[in-house]
Each structure stands twice: as C-alpha cells, then as structure tokens.
Amino acid sequence: MTMKLTVNGKVLEFQEELTIAMFVEKKGFKPENIIVELNYDIIQRGKWDETILKQDDHLEVLTFVGGG
C-alpha cells in the first residue's frame, strides 16, 4: 500500500510505514539542523522515533541556516 504525505507543500509517496526519524534518515536530513512540524505541531526530536506518519499527514521540515 502506498502512503501519501505532503512534505513542504509537495506530495510524496512511500511504500512503507515510517516514523519521523525514519523519514528524516531516508531523506538525508541532518537531525541537528532541522525542526519537524507535523500537521501544524512542532514535534520534539525525542518523539521522532515513536511518532508514526499516517496517510495524508502534512510535514514541514525547517532547516537552520547559519550566517553572520
């Protein structure tokens, strides 16, 4: 079964059940440089392993950019 997620406004399809931690790893994000918002709620990094993504969830991945 295919699961559709909206990530940063773009619909993506996945073949397996994912937690936020698995999604972050699969997409190659550096966990220390991002914040993940799930259905308009910020999810604390300590909850990523236990938060299972569901069909039609909305994710926003916000990246920190350094500068000066």
Distance bins in CASP14 RR format, pairs under 12 A and 6 or more apart:
PFRMAT RR
TARGET T0000
AUTHOR 0000-0000-0000
RMODE 2
METHOD distances of the structure
MODEL  1
1 13 0 0 0 0 0 1 0 0 0 0 0
1 14 0 0 0 0 1 0 0 0 0 0 0
1 15 1 0 0 1 0 0 0 0 0 0 0
1 16 0 0 0 0 1 0 0 0 0 0 0
1 17 0 0 0 0 1 0 0 0 0 0 0
1 54 0 0 0 0 0 1 0 0 0 0 0
1 55 0 0 0 0 1 0 0 0 0 0 0
2 11 0 0 0 0 0 1 0 0 0 0 0
2 12 0 0 0 0 0 1 0 0 0 0 0
2 13 1 0 1 0 0 0 0 0 0 0 0
2 14 1 0 0 1 0 0 0 0 0 0 0
2 15 1 0 0 1 0 0 0 0 0 0 0
2 16 0 0 0 0 1 0 0 0 0 0 0
2 17 0 0 0 0 0 1 0 0 0 0 0
2 55 0 0 0 0 1 0 0 0 0 0 0
2 56 0 0 0 0 0 1 0 0 0 0 0
3 11 0 0 0 0 0 1 0 0 0 0 0
3 12 0 0 0 0 1 0 0 0 0 0 0
3 13 1 0 0 1 0 0 0 0 0 0 0
3 14 1 0 1 0 0 0 0 0 0 0 0
3 15 1 0 0 1 0 0 0 0 0 0 0
3 16 1 0 0 1 0 0 0 0 0 0 0
3 17 1 0 0 1 0 0 0 0 0 0 0
3 18 1 0 0 1 0 0 0 0 0 0 0
3 23 0 0 0 0 0 1 0 0 0 0 0
3 52 0 0 0 0 0 1 0 0 0 0 0
3 53 1 0 0 1 0 0 0 0 0 0 0
3 54 1 0 0 1 0 0 0 0 0 0 0
3 55 1 0 1 0 0 0 0 0 0 0 0
3 56 0 0 0 0 1 0 0 0 0 0 0
3 57 0 0 0 0 1 0 0 0 0 0 0
3 59 0 0 0 0 0 1 0 0 0 0 0
4 10 0 0 0 0 0 1 0 0 0 0 0
4 11 1 0 1 0 0 0 0 0 0 0 0
4 12 1 0 0 1 0 0 0 0 0 0 0
4 13 1 0 1 0 0 0 0 0 0 0 0
4 14 1 0 0 1 0 0 0 0 0 0 0
4 15 0 0 0 0 0 1 0 0 0 0 0
4 18 0 0 0 0 0 1 0 0 0 0 0
4 53 0 0 0 0 0 1 0 0 0 0 0
4 54 0 0 0 0 0 1 0 0 0 0 0
4 55 1 0 0 1 0 0 0 0 0 0 0
4 56 1 0 0 1 0 0 0 0 0 0 0
4 57 0 0 0 0 1 0 0 0 0 0 0
4 58 0 0 0 0 0 1 0 0 0 0 0
4 59 0 0 0 0 0 1 0 0 0 0 0
5 11 1 0 0 1 0 0 0 0 0 0 0
5 12 1 0 1 0 0 0 0 0 0 0 0
5 13 1 0 0 1 0 0 0 0 0 0 0
5 14 1 0 0 1 0 0 0 0 0 0 0
5 17 0 0 0 0 0 1 0 0 0 0 0
5 18 0 0 0 0 1 0 0 0 0 0 0
5 20 0 0 0 0 0 1 0 0 0 0 0
5 22 0 0 0 0 0 1 0 0 0 0 0
5 23 1 0 0 1 0 0 0 0 0 0 0
5 26 0 0 0 0 0 1 0 0 0 0 0
5 27 0 0 0 0 0 1 0 0 0 0 0
5 36 0 0 0 0 0 1 0 0 0 0 0
5 38 0 0 0 0 1 0 0 0 0 0 0
5 39 0 0 0 0 0 1 0 0 0 0 0
5 52 0 0 0 0 0 1 0 0 0 0 0
5 53 1 0 0 1 0 0 0 0 0 0 0
5 54 0 0 0 0 1 0 0 0 0 0 0
5 55 1 0 0 1 0 0 0 0 0 0 0
5 56 1 0 0 1 0 0 0 0 0 0 0
5 57 1 0 1 0 0 0 0 0 0 0 0
5 58 1 0 0 1 0 0 0 0 0 0 0
5 59 1 0 1 0 0 0 0 0 0 0 0
5 60 0 0 0 0 0 1 0 0 0 0 0
5 61 0 0 0 0 0 1 0 0 0 0 0
6 12 1 0 0 1 0 0 0 0 0 0 0
6 13 0 0 0 0 0 1 0 0 0 0 0
6 14 0 0 0 0 0 1 0 0 0 0 0
6 37 0 0 0 0 0 1 0 0 0 0 0
6 38 0 0 0 0 0 1 0 0 0 0 0
6 39 0 0 0 0 1 0 0 0 0 0 0
6 40 0 0 0 0 0 1 0 0 0 0 0
6 53 0 0 0 0 0 1 0 0 0 0 0
6 54 0 0 0 0 0 1 0 0 0 0 0
6 55 0 0 0 0 0 1 0 0 0 0 0
6 56 1 0 0 1 0 0 0 0 0 0 0
6 57 1 0 0 1 0 0 0 0 0 0 0
6 58 1 0 1 0 0 0 0 0 0 0 0
6 59 1 0 0 1 0 0 0 0 0 0 0
6 60 0 0 0 0 1 0 0 0 0 0 0
6 61 0 0 0 0 0 1 0 0 0 0 0
7 13 0 0 0 0 0 1 0 0 0 0 0
7 14 0 0 0 0 0 1 0 0 0 0 0
7 18 0 0 0 0 0 1 0 0 0 0 0
7 20 0 0 0 0 0 1 0 0 0 0 0
7 23 0 0 0 0 1 0 0 0 0 0 0
7 24 0 0 0 0 0 1 0 0 0 0 0
7 26 0 0 0 0 0 1 0 0 0 0 0
7 27 0 0 0 0 1 0 0 0 0 0 0
7 29 0 0 0 0 0 1 0 0 0 0 0
7 36 0 0 0 0 1 0 0 0 0 0 0
7 37 0 0 0 0 0 1 0 0 0 0 0
7 38 0 0 0 0 0 1 0 0 0 0 0
7 53 0 0 0 0 1 0 0 0 0 0 0
7 56 0 0 0 0 0 1 0 0 0 0 0
7 57 0 0 0 0 1 0 0 0 0 0 0
7 58 0 0 0 0 1 0 0 0 0 0 0
7 59 1 0 1 0 0 0 0 0 0 0 0
7 60 1 0 0 1 0 0 0 0 0 0 0
7 61 1 0 0 1 0 0 0 0 0 0 0
7 62 0 0 0 0 0 1 0 0 0 0 0
8 27 0 0 0 0 0 1 0 0 0 0 0
8 29 0 0 0 0 0 1 0 0 0 0 0
8 34 0 0 0 0 0 1 0 0 0 0 0
8 36 0 0 0 0 0 1 0 0 0 0 0
8 37 0 0 0 0 1 0 0 0 0 0 0
8 58 0 0 0 0 1 0 0 0 0 0 0
8 59 1 0 0 1 0 0 0 0 0 0 0
8 60 1 0 1 0 0 0 0 0 0 0 0
8 61 1 0 0 1 0 0 0 0 0 0 0
8 62 0 0 0 0 1 0 0 0 0 0 0
8 63 0 0 0 0 1 0 0 0 0 0 0
9 37 0 0 0 0 0 1 0 0 0 0 0
9 57 0 0 0 0 0 1 0 0 0 0 0
9 58 1 0 0 1 0 0 0 0 0 0 0
9 59 0 0 0 0 1 0 0 0 0 0 0
9 60 0 0 0 0 1 0 0 0 0 0 0
9 61 0 0 0 0 0 1 0 0 0 0 0
10 27 0 0 0 0 0 1 0 0 0 0 0
10 58 0 0 0 0 0 1 0 0 0 0 0
10 59 0 0 0 0 0 1 0 0 0 0 0
10 60 0 0 0 0 0 1 0 0 0 0 0
10 61 0 0 0 0 0 1 0 0 0 0 0
11 55 0 0 0 0 0 1 0 0 0 0 0
11 56 0 0 0 0 1 0 0 0 0 0 0
11 57 0 0 0 0 0 1 0 0 0 0 0
11 58 0 0 0 0 0 1 0 0 0 0 0
11 59 0 0 0 0 0 1 0 0 0 0 0
12 18 0 0 0 0 0 1 0 0 0 0 0
12 23 0 0 0 0 1 0 0 0 0 0 0
12 26 0 0 0 0 0 1 0 0 0 0 0
12 27 0 0 0 0 1 0 0 0 0 0 0
12 53 0 0 0 0 0 1 0 0 0 0 0
12 56 0 0 0 0 0 1 0 0 0 0 0
12 57 0 0 0 0 0 1 0 0 0 0 0
12 58 0 0 0 0 0 1 0 0 0 0 0
12 59 0 0 0 0 1 0 0 0 0 0 0
12 61 0 0 0 0 0 1 0 0 0 0 0
13 55 0 0 0 0 0 1 0 0 0 0 0
13 56 0 0 0 0 0 1 0 0 0 0 0
14 22 0 0 0 0 1 0 0 0 0 0 0
14 23 1 0 0 1 0 0 0 0 0 0 0
14 26 0 0 0 0 1 0 0 0 0 0 0
14 27 0 0 0 0 0 1 0 0 0 0 0
14 52 0 0 0 0 0 1 0 0 0 0 0
14 53 1 0 0 1 0 0 0 0 0 0 0
14 54 0 0 0 0 0 1 0 0 0 0 0
14 55 0 0 0 0 1 0 0 0 0 0 0
14 57 0 0 0 0 0 1 0 0 0 0 0
14 59 0 0 0 0 0 1 0 0 0 0 0
15 26 0 0 0 0 0 1 0 0 0 0 0
16 22 0 0 0 0 1 0 0 0 0 0 0
16 23 0 0 0 0 0 1 0 0 0 0 0
16 26 0 0 0 0 1 0 0 0 0 0 0
16 52 0 0 0 0 0 1 0 0 0 0 0
16 53 0 0 0 0 0 1 0 0 0 0 0
17 23 0 0 0 0 0 1 0 0 0 0 0
17 51 0 0 0 0 0 1 0 0 0 0 0
17 52 1 0 0 1 0 0 0 0 0 0 0
17 53 1 0 0 1 0 0 0 0 0 0 0
17 54 0 0 0 0 1 0 0 0 0 0 0
17 55 0 0 0 0 0 1 0 0 0 0 0
17 57 0 0 0 0 0 1 0 0 0 0 0
18 24 0 0 0 0 1 0 0 0 0 0 0
18 25 0 0 0 0 1 0 0 0 0 0 0
18 26 1 0 0 1 0 0 0 0 0 0 0
18 27 0 0 0 0 0 1 0 0 0 0 0
18 38 0 0 0 0 0 1 0 0 0 0 0
18 48 0 0 0 0 0 1 0 0 0 0 0
18 49 0 0 0 0 0 1 0 0 0 0 0
18 51 0 0 0 0 1 0 0 0 0 0 0
18 52 1 0 0 1 0 0 0 0 0 0 0
18 53 1 0 1 0 0 0 0 0 0 0 0
18 54 0 0 0 0 1 0 0 0 0 0 0
18 55 0 0 0 0 0 1 0 0 0 0 0
18 57 0 0 0 0 1 0 0 0 0 0 0
18 59 0 0 0 0 0 1 0 0 0 0 0
19 25 0 0 0 0 1 0 0 0 0 0 0
19 26 0 0 0 0 0 1 0 0 0 0 0
19 36 0 0 0 0 0 1 0 0 0 0 0
19 38 0 0 0 0 0 1 0 0 0 0 0
19 43 0 0 0 0 0 1 0 0 0 0 0
19 46 0 0 0 0 0 1 0 0 0 0 0
19 47 0 0 0 0 1 0 0 0 0 0 0
19 48 1 0 0 1 0 0 0 0 0 0 0
19 49 1 0 1 0 0 0 0 0 0 0 0
19 50 1 0 0 1 0 0 0 0 0 0 0
19 51 1 0 1 0 0 0 0 0 0 0 0
19 52 1 0 1 0 0 0 0 0 0 0 0
19 53 1 0 0 1 0 0 0 0 0 0 0
19 54 0 0 0 0 0 1 0 0 0 0 0
19 57 0 0 0 0 0 1 0 0 0 0 0
19 59 0 0 0 0 0 1 0 0 0 0 0
20 26 0 0 0 0 0 1 0 0 0 0 0
20 27 0 0 0 0 0 1 0 0 0 0 0
20 29 0 0 0 0 0 1 0 0 0 0 0
20 31 0 0 0 0 1 0 0 0 0 0 0
20 34 0 0 0 0 0 1 0 0 0 0 0
20 35 0 0 0 0 0 1 0 0 0 0 0
20 36 1 0 1 0 0 0 0 0 0 0 0
20 37 0 0 0 0 0 1 0 0 0 0 0
20 38 1 0 0 1 0 0 0 0 0 0 0
20 39 0 0 0 0 0 1 0 0 0 0 0
20 41 0 0 0 0 0 1 0 0 0 0 0
20 42 0 0 0 0 0 1 0 0 0 0 0
20 43 1 0 1 0 0 0 0 0 0 0 0
20 44 0 0 0 0 0 1 0 0 0 0 0
20 45 0 0 0 0 1 0 0 0 0 0 0
20 46 0 0 0 0 1 0 0 0 0 0 0
20 47 1 0 0 1 0 0 0 0 0 0 0
20 48 1 0 1 0 0 0 0 0 0 0 0
20 49 1 0 0 1 0 0 0 0 0 0 0
20 50 0 0 0 0 1 0 0 0 0 0 0
20 51 1 0 1 0 0 0 0 0 0 0 0
20 52 0 0 0 0 1 0 0 0 0 0 0
20 53 1 0 0 1 0 0 0 0 0 0 0
20 54 0 0 0 0 0 1 0 0 0 0 0
20 57 0 0 0 0 1 0 0 0 0 0 0
20 59 1 0 0 1 0 0 0 0 0 0 0
20 60 0 0 0 0 0 1 0 0 0 0 0
20 61 0 0 0 0 1 0 0 0 0 0 0
21 27 0 0 0 0 0 1 0 0 0 0 0
21 28 0 0 0 0 0 1 0 0 0 0 0
21 29 0 0 0 0 0 1 0 0 0 0 0
21 31 1 0 0 1 0 0 0 0 0 0 0
21 34 0 0 0 0 0 1 0 0 0 0 0
21 36 0 0 0 0 1 0 0 0 0 0 0
21 43 0 0 0 0 0 1 0 0 0 0 0
21 44 0 0 0 0 0 1 0 0 0 0 0
21 45 0 0 0 0 1 0 0 0 0 0 0
21 46 0 0 0 0 1 0 0 0 0 0 0
21 47 0 0 0 0 1 0 0 0 0 0 0
21 48 1 0 1 0 0 0 0 0 0 0 0
21 49 1 0 1 0 0 0 0 0 0 0 0
21 50 0 0 0 0 1 0 0 0 0 0 0
21 51 0 0 0 0 1 0 0 0 0 0 0
21 52 0 0 0 0 0 1 0 0 0 0 0
21 53 0 0 0 0 0 1 0 0 0 0 0
22 28 0 0 0 0 0 1 0 0 0 0 0
22 29 0 0 0 0 0 1 0 0 0 0 0
22 31 0 0 0 0 0 1 0 0 0 0 0
22 36 0 0 0 0 0 1 0 0 0 0 0
22 48 0 0 0 0 1 0 0 0 0 0 0
22 49 0 0 0 0 1 0 0 0 0 0 0
22 50 0 0 0 0 0 1 0 0 0 0 0
22 51 0 0 0 0 0 1 0 0 0 0 0
22 52 0 0 0 0 1 0 0 0 0 0 0
22 53 0 0 0 0 1 0 0 0 0 0 0
23 29 0 0 0 0 1 0 0 0 0 0 0
23 31 0 0 0 0 0 1 0 0 0 0 0
23 34 0 0 0 0 0 1 0 0 0 0 0
23 36 0 0 0 0 1 0 0 0 0 0 0
23 38 0 0 0 0 1 0 0 0 0 0 0
23 43 0 0 0 0 0 1 0 0 0 0 0
23 48 0 0 0 0 1 0 0 0 0 0 0
23 49 0 0 0 0 0 1 0 0 0 0 0
23 51 0 0 0 0 1 0 0 0 0 0 0
23 52 0 0 0 0 0 1 0 0 0 0 0
23 53 1 0 0 1 0 0 0 0 0 0 0
23 57 0 0 0 0 1 0 0 0 0 0 0
23 59 1 0 0 1 0 0 0 0 0 0 0
23 61 0 0 0 0 1 0 0 0 0 0 0
24 30 0 0 0 0 1 0 0 0 0 0 0
24 31 1 0 1 0 0 0 0 0 0 0 0
24 32 0 0 0 0 0 1 0 0 0 0 0
24 33 0 0 0 0 0 1 0 0 0 0 0
24 34 1 0 0 1 0 0 0 0 0 0 0
24 35 0 0 0 0 0 1 0 0 0 0 0
24 36 1 0 0 1 0 0 0 0 0 0 0
24 38 0 0 0 0 0 1 0 0 0 0 0
24 43 0 0 0 0 0 1 0 0 0 0 0
24 45 0 0 0 0 1 0 0 0 0 0 0
24 46 0 0 0 0 0 1 0 0 0 0 0
24 48 1 0 0 1 0 0 0 0 0 0 0
24 49 0 0 0 0 0 1 0 0 0 0 0
24 51 0 0 0 0 0 1 0 0 0 0 0
24 53 0 0 0 0 0 1 0 0 0 0 0
24 59 0 0 0 0 1 0 0 0 0 0 0
24 61 1 0 0 1 0 0 0 0 0 0 0
24 63 0 0 0 0 0 1 0 0 0 0 0
25 31 0 0 0 0 1 0 0 0 0 0 0
25 34 0 0 0 0 0 1 0 0 0 0 0
25 48 0 0 0 0 1 0 0 0 0 0 0
25 49 0 0 0 0 0 1 0 0 0 0 0
26 53 0 0 0 0 0 1 0 0 0 0 0
26 61 0 0 0 0 0 1 0 0 0 0 0
27 34 0 0 0 0 1 0 0 0 0 0 0
27 36 0 0 0 0 0 1 0 0 0 0 0
27 59 0 0 0 0 1 0 0 0 0 0 0
27 61 1 0 0 1 0 0 0 0 0 0 0
27 63 0 0 0 0 0 1 0 0 0 0 0
28 34 0 0 0 0 1 0 0 0 0 0 0
28 61 0 0 0 0 0 1 0 0 0 0 0
28 63 0 0 0 0 0 1 0 0 0 0 0
29 35 0 0 0 0 0 1 0 0 0 0 0
29 36 0 0 0 0 1 0 0 0 0 0 0
29 45 0 0 0 0 0 1 0 0 0 0 0
29 48 0 0 0 0 0 1 0 0 0 0 0
29 59 0 0 0 0 0 1 0 0 0 0 0
29 61 1 0 0 1 0 0 0 0 0 0 0
29 62 0 0 0 0 0 1 0 0 0 0 0
29 63 1 0 0 1 0 0 0 0 0 0 0
29 64 0 0 0 0 0 1 0 0 0 0 0
30 45 0 0 0 0 0 1 0 0 0 0 0
30 61 0 0 0 0 0 1 0 0 0 0 0
30 63 0 0 0 0 1 0 0 0 0 0 0
30 64 0 0 0 0 1 0 0 0 0 0 0
31 43 0 0 0 0 0 1 0 0 0 0 0
31 44 0 0 0 0 0 1 0 0 0 0 0
31 45 1 0 0 1 0 0 0 0 0 0 0
31 46 0 0 0 0 1 0 0 0 0 0 0
31 48 1 0 0 1 0 0 0 0 0 0 0
31 49 0 0 0 0 0 1 0 0 0 0 0
31 61 0 0 0 0 0 1 0 0 0 0 0
31 63 0 0 0 0 0 1 0 0 0 0 0
31 64 0 0 0 0 0 1 0 0 0 0 0
32 45 0 0 0 0 1 0 0 0 0 0 0
32 63 0 0 0 0 0 1 0 0 0 0 0
32 64 0 0 0 0 1 0 0 0 0 0 0
33 45 0 0 0 0 0 1 0 0 0 0 0
33 61 0 0 0 0 0 1 0 0 0 0 0
33 62 0 0 0 0 1 0 0 0 0 0 0
33 63 1 0 1 0 0 0 0 0 0 0 0
33 64 1 0 1 0 0 0 0 0 0 0 0
33 65 0 0 0 0 1 0 0 0 0 0 0
33 66 0 0 0 0 1 0 0 0 0 0 0
34 42 0 0 0 0 0 1 0 0 0 0 0
34 43 0 0 0 0 0 1 0 0 0 0 0
34 45 0 0 0 0 1 0 0 0 0 0 0
34 48 0 0 0 0 0 1 0 0 0 0 0
34 59 0 0 0 0 0 1 0 0 0 0 0
34 60 0 0 0 0 1 0 0 0 0 0 0
34 61 1 0 1 0 0 0 0 0 0 0 0
34 62 1 0 0 1 0 0 0 0 0 0 0
34 63 1 0 1 0 0 0 0 0 0 0 0
34 64 1 0 0 1 0 0 0 0 0 0 0
34 65 0 0 0 0 0 1 0 0 0 0 0
35 41 0 0 0 0 0 1 0 0 0 0 0
35 42 1 0 0 1 0 0 0 0 0 0 0
35 43 0 0 0 0 1 0 0 0 0 0 0
35 44 0 0 0 0 1 0 0 0 0 0 0
35 45 0 0 0 0 1 0 0 0 0 0 0
35 48 0 0 0 0 0 1 0 0 0 0 0
35 59 0 0 0 0 0 1 0 0 0 0 0
35 60 0 0 0 0 1 0 0 0 0 0 0
35 61 1 0 0 1 0 0 0 0 0 0 0
35 62 1 0 1 0 0 0 0 0 0 0 0
35 63 0 0 0 0 1 0 0 0 0 0 0
35 64 1 0 0 1 0 0 0 0 0 0 0
36 42 1 0 0 1 0 0 0 0 0 0 0
36 43 1 0 1 0 0 0 0 0 0 0 0
36 44 0 0 0 0 1 0 0 0 0 0 0
36 45 0 0 0 0 1 0 0 0 0 0 0
36 46 0 0 0 0 0 1 0 0 0 0 0
36 47 0 0 0 0 1 0 0 0 0 0 0
36 48 1 0 0 1 0 0 0 0 0 0 0
36 51 0 0 0 0 1 0 0 0 0 0 0
36 53 0 0 0 0 0 1 0 0 0 0 0
36 57 0 0 0 0 0 1 0 0 0 0 0
36 58 0 0 0 0 0 1 0 0 0 0 0
36 59 1 0 0 1 0 0 0 0 0 0 0
36 60 1 0 0 1 0 0 0 0 0 0 0
36 61 1 0 1 0 0 0 0 0 0 0 0
36 62 1 0 0 1 0 0 0 0 0 0 0
36 63 0 0 0 0 0 1 0 0 0 0 0
37 43 1 0 0 1 0 0 0 0 0 0 0
37 44 0 0 0 0 0 1 0 0 0 0 0
37 51 0 0 0 0 0 1 0 0 0 0 0
37 57 0 0 0 0 0 1 0 0 0 0 0
37 58 0 0 0 0 1 0 0 0 0 0 0
37 59 1 0 0 1 0 0 0 0 0 0 0
37 60 1 0 1 0 0 0 0 0 0 0 0
37 61 1 0 0 1 0 0 0 0 0 0 0
37 62 1 0 0 1 0 0 0 0 0 0 0
38 44 0 0 0 0 0 1 0 0 0 0 0
38 47 0 0 0 0 1 0 0 0 0 0 0
38 48 0 0 0 0 1 0 0 0 0 0 0
38 51 1 0 0 1 0 0 0 0 0 0 0
38 52 0 0 0 0 0 1 0 0 0 0 0
38 53 1 0 0 1 0 0 0 0 0 0 0
38 54 0 0 0 0 1 0 0 0 0 0 0
38 56 0 0 0 0 0 1 0 0 0 0 0
38 57 1 0 0 1 0 0 0 0 0 0 0
38 58 1 0 0 1 0 0 0 0 0 0 0
38 59 1 0 1 0 0 0 0 0 0 0 0
38 60 0 0 0 0 1 0 0 0 0 0 0
38 61 0 0 0 0 0 1 0 0 0 0 0
38 62 0 0 0 0 0 1 0 0 0 0 0
39 51 0 0 0 0 0 1 0 0 0 0 0
39 53 0 0 0 0 1 0 0 0 0 0 0
39 54 0 0 0 0 1 0 0 0 0 0 0
39 56 0 0 0 0 1 0 0 0 0 0 0
39 57 1 0 1 0 0 0 0 0 0 0 0
39 58 1 0 1 0 0 0 0 0 0 0 0
39 59 0 0 0 0 1 0 0 0 0 0 0
39 60 0 0 0 0 1 0 0 0 0 0 0
40 57 0 0 0 0 0 1 0 0 0 0 0
40 58 1 0 0 1 0 0 0 0 0 0 0
40 59 0 0 0 0 0 1 0 0 0 0 0
40 60 0 0 0 0 1 0 0 0 0 0 0
41 47 0 0 0 0 0 1 0 0 0 0 0
41 51 0 0 0 0 0 1 0 0 0 0 0
41 57 0 0 0 0 0 1 0 0 0 0 0
41 58 0 0 0 0 0 1 0 0 0 0 0
41 59 0 0 0 0 0 1 0 0 0 0 0
41 60 0 0 0 0 0 1 0 0 0 0 0
42 48 0 0 0 0 0 1 0 0 0 0 0
42 51 0 0 0 0 0 1 0 0 0 0 0
42 59 0 0 0 0 0 1 0 0 0 0 0
42 60 0 0 0 0 1 0 0 0 0 0 0
42 61 0 0 0 0 0 1 0 0 0 0 0
42 62 0 0 0 0 1 0 0 0 0 0 0
43 49 0 0 0 0 0 1 0 0 0 0 0
43 50 0 0 0 0 1 0 0 0 0 0 0
43 51 1 0 1 0 0 0 0 0 0 0 0
43 52 0 0 0 0 0 1 0 0 0 0 0
43 53 0 0 0 0 0 1 0 0 0 0 0
43 57 0 0 0 0 0 1 0 0 0 0 0
43 59 0 0 0 0 1 0 0 0 0 0 0
43 60 0 0 0 0 0 1 0 0 0 0 0
43 61 0 0 0 0 0 1 0 0 0 0 0
43 62 0 0 0 0 0 1 0 0 0 0 0
44 50 0 0 0 0 0 1 0 0 0 0 0
44 51 0 0 0 0 1 0 0 0 0 0 0
45 51 0 0 0 0 0 1 0 0 0 0 0
48 59 0 0 0 0 0 1 0 0 0 0 0
48 61 0 0 0 0 0 1 0 0 0 0 0
51 57 0 0 0 0 1 0 0 0 0 0 0
51 59 0 0 0 0 0 1 0 0 0 0 0
53 59 1 0 0 1 0 0 0 0 0 0 0
END
